[in-house]
Amino acid sequence: MGIYRDVILPKLCDLSMRNERLHPYRTRVIGAAEGRVLEIGSGSGLNLPFYRADVREILALEPDPALLAMARRVPHSEMPINFIEASAEAIPLDDNSVDTVVTTWTLCTIPGAATALAEMRRVLRPEGKLLFVEHGLSPDHGVRRWQDNLTPIWRRIGGGCHLNRPIRLMIEGAGFRIDRIETGYMRGPKPMTFMYEGSARPK
C-alpha cells in the first residue's frame, strides 16, 4: 500500500530519491491532524516526523510487515504510536473511535478502495475529519487518455497503483462531505502527478 508513496512517486519527482517536493503536501495535510489519528497505509513511516503536538495518538495501519519494521525505526516525537498490521478494507478498530484519518498517496493502490473508504467513515467520529493528498484522474482529456492506457501495465509494475482513480468522486461516494479540496499537477509526468489535496467529514 505504501509502495507508490515511498518509492515510485519520489523516484518520478527526483531521481536522487530525495522527496523534498512532497514535503509541502505532508506538512499541510499531516499538520492538520489532531486527537487520535489513524493513518492509512503508513508504509515505511515517512509521515511520522510531520505530526504535531495536537495529535494524542497515532494508529499506523499498514499491511506489509517489512514496511512496518522500517517505520518502527523512524525517529519521531514522543507521542504514542501503535503499529497495526492490517488492511484498510477491514480496519480492526471500533466504530466512531478516531478523530482524524490520514491518507497520503494510498487510495491509488488499495484493491477495494470503496470498501476502505467506507471503513474509514465507520471508524471516524461524527465530528471527525478525513485528511488526504492523493494522485488520480486528471480533468484534461489528453492526460486522462494516457492514464487509462497506462494503468493496466502501471498496476503491474507499480504495486497495484491506478493512475486514473477519480479521488473526489470516490470520497464523496463513500459518504463524506468535502470541506476543502485543491487540485493540480505537481512537477513530473502529468499522467502520474495530478494531485487532490483536502479534507472531508462524514455526512
Disulfide bonds with the S-S distance in Angstrom:
none
